[in-house]
Amino acid sequence: MPAELVRRELISLGRGEDIASVTPLTGGVIADPWLITYRDGSRVVGKSLAGVAQDLFRAEAEGLAALAATGTVRTPAVLAATDDVLLLEALAPLDDTRRYWHRFAHDLARLHRGTVHDRFGWHSHGYLGRLPQHNAWADDGHAFFAEHRLLRYLGEPLTQQVLTSADRQALERLCDRLPELIPAMPPVLTHGDLWSGNLLTARDGQPAVIDPAVSYTWAEVDLAMMWCGHRPRGSGHFFDAYQELNPSPAGWLERMPVLFLRELMSGLAHEGDVRGISDAVRTILAPFRTR
C-alpha cells in the first residue's frame, strides 16, 4: 500500500522514528500526498506515485529549488527526493484574501520581470503531471510553444483515441498562426503548472507554490493557468495587481484560452475524454477548422 511505501522510504531516509501517523491528504491530482505527523507534533508532507518515472520527484525538487533561488516566490523546503517519494515542508492551505492575492501578484511579477532569458526551454526535460515535458532550447517562442507544448501531445495514446483527424488539422492550423495570435514576448522563468491547487500558505502567512513544471517561456503561460483554471473568489485581486506591476501586451484576456490549450492537451493525454476536456479543446479549435 502507498502509506507503507512512504513509511519504508522514511525509514531509509532516517526519518522513520517516532511517526504518529501517515494519513492521506486531499488535493493531489496526479501524485498521492501524505501528511506525516511525528509524536512531538511536527509534520511534513510526502508525495508518492505508483509507476513514477525515476527522476520525476527529483525534477520537481529541482524546479522548486530554481524558483526559490530567485528570491521572489516562496516554495516549501525540500527535505528529500528519491525515486519513490518527495518529502516537503508542510504548508497551510491557500488563504483566499485580498492581502494574500496582492502579495502573490507582487511575488509572481518579480519572478517574471527578474528572470528574462535569451532562449525558450530549460536545461533538461521535466514533467507536467506524469508525462514528460519537453524543454529543448529554442530561439523562437512560437515554434517552442507549438512543438513542445501543443503538438507533442498528439502522439499520446489517449489523445489519439479522442481527437479526430479534423481536430488534429485544426490544432496544426492554430500552431501555424501562433505568431498572429500571441505577440512576441521574452522568455522568463515560469512555474508552468500554476493553477490555484498549487498555491499554499507559508508559516508566516505568505503565498507559496508547489508542483512546478518550470521552463523559460512566456509569462502569460502562468497567467493562463490561473485565469482558465479554478479561480477562487478573491483571485480577481491577483490579476488586477499583476497587470499594474507587470503589464501584459494589449489583448491578454483574449489570449488566455489559446495558452491554456497546453493544459487541456495535457489533460487529454493523461485522462482521455473526461470532464468535458475534449469539448473545451474543440471550442478553442473551432475558428481553425476548414469549412
TACOR-V688213 format. One record per backbone hydrogen bond with DSSP energy under -0.5 kcal/mol. CO is the residue of the C=O (numbers start at 1). NH is the residue of the N-H. If there is no record, write none. Layout:
co = (CO | CO)
nh = (NH | NH)
This chain:
co = (1 | 2 | 3 | 4 | 5 | 6 | 7 | 8 | 9 | 10 | 10 | 11 | 16 | 18 | 21 | 23 | 31 | 32 | 33 | 34 | 34 | 35 | 35 | 36 | 37 | 37 | 38 | 42 | 43 | 44 | 45 | 46 | 47 | 48 | 49 | 53 | 55 | 56 | 57 | 58 | 59 | 60 | 61 | 62 | 63 | 64 | 65 | 66 | 67 | 67 | 68 | 74 | 77 | 77 | 80 | 84 | 85 | 86 | 86 | 87 | 87 | 88 | 92 | 94 | 95 | 97 | 98 | 99 | 100 | 101 | 102 | 103 | 104 | 105 | 106 | 107 | 108 | 109 | 110 | 111 | 112 | 113 | 117 | 120 | 121 | 126 | 127 | 128 | 131 | 132 | 133 | 135 | 138 | 139 | 140 | 141 | 142 | 143 | 144 | 145 | 145 | 146 | 146 | 147 | 148 | 150 | 151 | 152 | 153 | 156 | 157 | 158 | 159 | 159 | 164 | 165 | 166 | 167 | 168 | 169 | 170 | 171 | 172 | 173 | 175 | 177 | 177 | 178 | 187 | 188 | 190 | 191 | 193 | 195 | 196 | 198 | 199 | 200 | 201 | 202 | 206 | 207 | 208 | 209 | 215 | 215 | 216 | 217 | 218 | 218 | 219 | 219 | 220 | 221 | 222 | 223 | 224 | 225 | 230 | 230 | 232 | 233 | 234 | 235 | 235 | 236 | 237 | 238 | 239 | 240 | 241 | 242 | 249 | 251 | 252 | 252 | 253 | 255 | 256 | 257 | 258 | 259 | 260 | 260 | 261 | 262 | 263 | 264 | 265 | 266 | 267 | 267 | 268 | 272 | 274 | 276 | 277 | 278 | 279 | 280 | 281 | 282 | 285 | 286)
nh = (5 | 6 | 7 | 8 | 9 | 10 | 11 | 12 | 13 | 15 | 16 | 14 | 19 | 39 | 37 | 35 | 33 | 48 | 25 | 36 | 46 | 23 | 37 | 44 | 20 | 21 | 41 | 38 | 90 | 36 | 88 | 34 | 86 | 32 | 52 | 56 | 59 | 60 | 61 | 62 | 63 | 64 | 65 | 66 | 67 | 68 | 69 | 70 | 70 | 72 | 71 | 209 | 79 | 89 | 87 | 49 | 82 | 47 | 88 | 79 | 80 | 45 | 201 | 96 | 97 | 101 | 102 | 103 | 104 | 105 | 106 | 107 | 108 | 109 | 110 | 111 | 112 | 113 | 114 | 115 | 115 | 116 | 187 | 138 | 216 | 133 | 129 | 131 | 128 | 134 | 126 | 122 | 120 | 141 | 144 | 145 | 146 | 147 | 148 | 149 | 150 | 150 | 151 | 152 | 134 | 153 | 154 | 155 | 156 | 160 | 161 | 162 | 162 | 163 | 168 | 169 | 170 | 171 | 172 | 173 | 174 | 175 | 176 | 177 | 178 | 180 | 181 | 182 | 117 | 217 | 215 | 213 | 195 | 198 | 199 | 210 | 94 | 208 | 92 | 205 | 202 | 74 | 200 | 76 | 190 | 217 | 121 | 188 | 221 | 222 | 222 | 223 | 224 | 225 | 226 | 227 | 228 | 229 | 196 | 232 | 235 | 236 | 237 | 238 | 239 | 240 | 241 | 242 | 243 | 244 | 245 | 246 | 252 | 255 | 255 | 256 | 256 | 259 | 260 | 261 | 261 | 262 | 263 | 264 | 265 | 266 | 267 | 268 | 269 | 270 | 271 | 272 | 272 | 274 | 277 | 280 | 281 | 282 | 283 | 284 | 285 | 286 | 288 | 289)
